Structure formats: C-alpha cells, structure tokens
Amino acid sequence: MSRSEKTFTYDVVSDSGCIYNYDAWLLWVIQDRCNLNCNYCFCFDSDAKKNGTIFSINIPALIQTLNKTNKTFRIGFTGGEPFLTPNIIEACIEITKKHYISLNSNLTTTKLKEFSVKINPKKVIHITASLHIVELETYNLMDRFIDNYMLLKEKGFNINALEVAHPSLLNHVHRYKDLFKEKGFNISFCPFVGEYDGKKYPDSYTSKEINIFDLKDTVKLFNQKGRLCNAGYNVGIILQNGDVVSCFSISKKIGNIYKDIEFKDQLIICPVEVCGCPLKCYDKNLFQKALKENKISEGRPAGRLKLGWMSFFKTLLIGSRIK
C-alpha cells in the first residue's frame, strides 16, 4: 500500500473553534539572525544572531514543491526572528491560500501590524510569542511586545506568551506572572535545554523548581530515547539552505523545500538522550495520525506502545540505521 493510499483525514479543532485539516508539518528555521541576544538561545553563535545572512524566501519554488506532494501542510516559522525575513508576509499570503502556518516570534519588529491586516487568522494555527523578559527590558522593547500581542489577540489570532524557564529567573516568576496578568494575558514557561551553573537542564530541575515554573506536564516530553517518533514521516525541519531533514537531531536529508520532499514510509525509534524539540509532542495529532496509518495502537500507561512483532522489528531496524 502506498503512502497516498493509506492517508487518513486529519482535522484539528482549535480553542477558538477553527478547523484545521493538514497532512504534514515542516518547521522552518528561516535564519539565525535576531534582534535580541538571549544567552540561552539554541543559536549559540552571537555573531550569527547579529550579523548572519538574512534569507529571502523563493516563493514560487516553495509553492511548487508543496503542491507536488499533494499534501496540505502546516509550515511553522522560527529562527532567529522570522519577521526579519524581507518577504515573510508575501510568503505567508501565498502559503495560506492552500496551507496553514504557525509562528514563533518575539513580536518586536514593525511588520506585525501589516501581518495582522493581510493574513487570515483562520489560516494561522497559532503564534507563540517568545517572551524573553530580560532582553526585552534591556532593549526597551517590552511595550512593543505587549502592544503587538494585544493587537494580534484582538484580530482573532490564536496566540500565547511563552518564556524559557531559565534558572536565573526562578526568583522572579510570580512577579512576572502578575505583571502580565495586569496587562491582560497570562504567560507560561517551557523547559530550558542546556547547561547553567555547571548543571544540565532539563534534568537538573528540582521538584520545587518544576512546581514554581509549572513544568510538570512538559519537562518529561524531552526524554524520548527509545520511543517511536514520526520525525521524517509527516514532520520535518527546514534548514536555512532549504534542505529538509527529519529533525534537529537526525540530519539525514529527505528533500529540499525548493525542489522535492520525500517523507519516510515508516516511523523511527528516537536515538537521542534528550530531544531538544520533540515534534511528536508539539503536534500530537500528527503523531497519532502516523500511528493510525501504520496500524500501531497506543497502550496504557500513556507513552508505551503496543506493536505487532513485524512492526516492532521494522521500527527497531530503521532506528538502528540512524547516523
């Protein structure tokens, strides 16, 4: 049976009542450039964040590649700061004629107002507003962040504010939550992945710290080694040169966004100790879709999988081939 013959309909209903129907998700690291300089950023090269190349999107080639797959996509933009891309809004306009987008932005560029007017909120699955409090205060950008957040919220976009649970913020969590609640919205925290004060995170969070940051439901998501994953099957990462790879930790190329994309036919077993960006958890429905297409059922407790012997050996073999 071919991939096209075993595709299932996939509908997602958002909190706002919007229905999204897409088959695959590509998370695009559009560039390293950023107007902030957070010391915990995944892009450790400060020079790249300040002086790296700003890439434009080849919109005609992009749309042609997406159309050739006969799939409906969720294209997620992250970086760096996506809104530093010169033609990001034009690209979003073309993509959302058939597909969906999601965004991770620090909401500090001047393009947000134009975006809010020209892009249909129903075609934007969500916007993660990256709330880097120390940096925003350092560069006097906090008011702009709040204004843009409220603008997008008022326009009907599904938006949430997310701060990295860096250990240095531990004594300020409650003050920050109260501050933004007064401004009209709540903030949440995501685990810090990296090293601080000689400790490796997220493993070094104490129970008390997990409770303060309210991470009890998220910190465990990063321990994926040995578990089934849909990386490369219906999710993938787009690199700055346009190459598409399975995930941040598995660099094997599965295509190029300006040429062709060929997803894998089977799920893999995660080979990494700590998954810094677990796509199967960030889009759980696509993972469930992958399980259904491969006739794999989840058992209980959650996270453990019951596979037939043939499926088990196939996924074990595929996982062992990952370099």
C-alpha positions in Angstrom: 0.0 0.0 0.0 1.4 3.4 -1.0 1.5 6.4 1.3 -1.2 8.2 -0.7 -3.5 5.2 -0.4 -3.3 5.0 3.4 -3.7 8.6 4.2 -6.3 9.4 6.8 -8.3 12.6 7.2 -6.9 14.8 10.0 -9.0 17.6 11.5 -7.8 19.7 14.4 -10.3 22.0 16.2 -8.7 24.9 18.0 -9.9 26.5 21.2 -11.4 29.3 19.0 -13.4 26.8 17.0 -11.3 26.9 13.8 -10.9 23.6 12.0 -7.5 22.8 10.5 -7.0 20.0 8.1 -3.4 19.2 7.2 -1.3 16.2 6.5 2.2 17.2 7.4 4.2 19.8 9.4 7.5 21.4 8.4 9.2 23.6 11.0 11.4 26.2 9.1 14.5 27.6 10.8 14.4 30.5 8.5 17.6 32.2 9.7 19.9 32.7 12.8 19.5 36.5 12.7 17.7 38.0 15.6 17.3 41.5 17.1 17.7 40.0 20.6 20.7 38.2 22.0 19.5 35.7 24.7 22.3 33.7 26.2 20.3 30.5 26.3 19.3 30.6 22.6 19.7 27.4 20.5 21.8 29.5 18.2 25.0 29.8 20.4 26.8 31.9 17.8 26.3 35.5 18.8 27.9 36.8 15.6 25.4 34.8 13.5 22.5 36.3 15.5 23.8 39.8 14.9 25.5 39.6 11.5 24.3 36.4 9.9 22.8 36.3 6.4 19.2 37.3 6.1 17.5 34.9 3.7 14.6 35.7 1.4 12.1 33.0 0.5 11.9 31.7 -3.1 8.1 31.8 -3.0 7.3 30.4 -6.5 9.7 27.4 -5.9 8.3 26.9 -2.4 4.7 26.7 -3.6 5.6 24.4 -6.5 7.3 22.0 -4.1 4.4 21.9 -1.7 1.9 21.4 -4.5 3.9 18.5 -5.9 3.4 16.5 -2.7 -0.4 16.6 -2.9 -0.4 17.3 0.8 -1.8 20.1 2.9 0.9 21.5 5.1 1.4 23.4 8.3 4.5 25.5 7.7 6.0 26.7 11.0 8.4 29.6 11.0 11.0 30.0 13.7 14.6 31.3 13.8 16.2 33.6 14.8 13.4 36.1 14.3 11.2 35.1 11.3 9.9 38.7 10.8 13.4 39.8 9.8 12.9 37.8 6.6 12.2 40.5 3.9 9.3 38.8 2.2 7.9 36.8 5.1 4.4 38.4 4.8 4.3 37.8 1.0 5.3 34.2 1.6 2.6 33.8 4.3 0.0 35.2 1.9 0.8 32.6 -0.8 1.2 29.7 1.6 -2.1 30.3 3.3 -4.1 30.2 0.1 -4.0 26.4 0.4 -1.9 25.6 3.6 -1.6 26.7 7.2 1.2 28.5 9.1 2.4 28.8 12.6 4.9 31.3 14.0 7.4 31.7 16.8 8.2 35.4 17.1 9.5 37.8 19.7 6.8 40.3 18.4 9.2 43.3 18.3 9.5 44.1 14.6 7.5 46.7 12.8 5.9 44.1 10.4 3.4 42.7 12.9 0.7 45.4 12.1 0.9 44.6 8.3 0.8 40.8 9.1 -2.3 41.3 11.3 -4.1 43.0 8.4 -3.1 40.8 5.5 -3.2 37.3 6.9 -6.4 35.4 7.7 -6.3 34.3 11.4 -8.2 31.2 10.5 -5.1 30.0 8.4 -2.7 30.6 11.4 -2.8 27.6 13.7 -1.0 29.5 16.5 1.5 32.2 17.2 4.0 31.6 20.0 5.0 34.9 21.4 8.6 34.4 22.7 8.7 36.4 25.8 12.4 36.9 26.6 11.8 39.3 29.5 15.4 40.2 30.4 16.2 41.0 26.7 13.0 43.0 26.1 13.7 45.1 29.2 17.4 45.6 28.1 16.4 46.9 24.7 13.3 48.8 25.9 11.0 46.6 23.7 8.6 45.4 26.4 5.8 47.9 25.4 6.1 47.0 21.8 5.8 43.3 22.6 2.7 43.9 24.7 1.1 46.2 22.1 1.7 43.7 19.3 0.5 40.8 21.4 -2.8 42.6 22.2 -3.2 43.6 18.5 -2.9 40.0 17.3 -5.2 38.8 20.0 -7.8 41.4 19.2 -7.6 40.4 15.5 -8.5 36.9 16.4 -5.2 35.1 16.2 -4.6 32.1 18.4 -1.6 33.4 20.5 0.1 32.6 23.7 3.1 34.1 25.5 5.9 31.6 26.4 9.1 32.3 28.4 12.0 30.0 28.8 12.2 28.6 32.3 15.9 29.7 32.7 17.1 29.0 36.3 18.2 32.7 36.6 14.5 33.7 36.5 13.5 31.4 39.4 13.0 34.2 42.0 11.0 36.4 39.6 8.4 34.0 38.3 5.4 35.2 40.4 6.2 38.9 39.8 6.4 38.3 36.0 3.1 36.4 36.0 1.3 39.2 38.0 2.8 41.8 35.7 1.5 40.3 32.5 -1.8 39.4 34.1 -2.3 43.1 34.7 -1.6 43.7 31.0 -4.4 41.3 30.0 -2.8 38.0 29.3 -1.2 35.0 31.0 2.3 33.7 30.5 3.6 30.1 30.6 7.1 28.6 30.8 8.9 26.0 28.7 11.9 24.0 29.9 15.4 25.3 29.4 17.5 22.8 27.4 21.2 23.4 28.0 23.8 24.0 30.8 23.7 26.6 33.5 25.9 27.0 36.6 27.5 23.6 35.9 24.2 21.7 35.7 22.5 20.2 32.6 18.8 21.0 32.1 16.0 20.0 32.0 17.3 17.0 34.1 18.6 19.3 36.9 15.3 21.0 37.7 14.3 20.2 41.3 10.7 19.3 42.2 10.3 22.7 43.7 11.6 24.5 40.6 9.3 22.4 38.4 6.3 23.5 40.5 7.3 27.2 40.5 7.7 27.2 36.7 4.7 24.8 36.3 6.7 22.4 34.2 5.3 19.1 35.5 3.5 18.3 32.3 6.2 19.4 29.9 9.7 18.6 31.3 9.1 14.9 30.7 8.5 15.4 27.0 12.2 15.8 26.3 13.1 12.3 27.3 12.2 10.5 24.1 15.1 8.0 23.5 13.8 4.5 22.6 10.3 5.8 21.8 8.6 5.8 18.5 8.7 9.1 16.6 7.2 10.4 13.4 10.3 12.6 12.6 10.7 12.3 8.8 7.4 10.6 8.4 5.0 13.5 8.4 7.0 16.1 10.3 10.4 17.6 9.4 12.8 20.5 9.8 13.7 23.0 7.0 17.2 24.3 7.3 18.3 27.8 6.2 19.6 26.4 2.8 16.2 24.9 2.1 17.2 21.3 2.9 14.6 19.2 4.8 15.8 16.8 7.5 13.9 14.5 9.8 14.5 16.6 13.0 17.1 18.7 14.7 19.0 15.6 15.9 18.7 13.5 12.8 20.4 15.3 9.9 19.6 12.8 7.1 18.2 14.8 4.2 14.7 13.9 3.0 14.4 16.7 0.4 14.6 20.4 -0.3 11.8 22.9 0.1 12.7 24.4 -3.3 12.9 21.0 -5.2 11.3 17.9 -3.8 10.3 16.3 -0.5 10.1 12.5 0.1 8.9 11.6 3.5 9.8 8.2 5.0 7.4 5.2 4.9 7.9 4.1 8.5 8.3 5.7 11.9 11.6 5.6 13.7 12.8 5.0 17.2 14.3 8.1 18.8 18.1 7.7 19.1 18.9 10.7 21.3 19.2 11.1 25.0 17.4 14.4 25.3 15.3 15.6 22.4 15.6 19.4 22.4 12.5 19.9 20.3 10.1 16.9 20.4 8.0 17.4 17.3 5.8 14.4 18.1 4.8 16.2 21.3 4.4 19.7 19.8 1.9 18.3 17.2 0.4 15.3 18.9 -2.3 14.8 16.4 0.2 14.2 13.5 1.8 11.6 15.7 -1.5 9.9 16.3 -2.2 10.1 12.5 1.1 8.4 11.9 0.3 5.6 14.4 -3.1 5.1 12.7 -1.6 4.9 9.2 0.9 2.3 10.4 -1.7 0.3 12.3 0.0 0.9 15.7 -2.1 1.4 18.8 -1.0 3.1 21.9 -1.4 1.1 25.1 -1.6 2.3 28.7 0.1 3.9 30.6 0.5 6.8 28.1 3.7 6.8 26.2 4.0 3.0 26.0 3.2 1.4 22.6 1.8 -2.0 21.7 3.2 -3.1 18.3 2.8 -6.3 16.3 6.1 -8.2 16.0 6.6 -7.2 12.4 6.0 -3.5 13.1 8.3 -3.7 16.1 11.2 -5.2 14.2 10.7 -2.7 11.3 10.9 0.3 13.6 13.9 -1.2 15.5 15.7 -1.7 12.3 15.0 1.8 10.9 16.0 3.3 14.2 19.3 1.4 14.2 20.2 2.9 10.8 20.1 6.5 12.0 23.6 8.1 12.0 
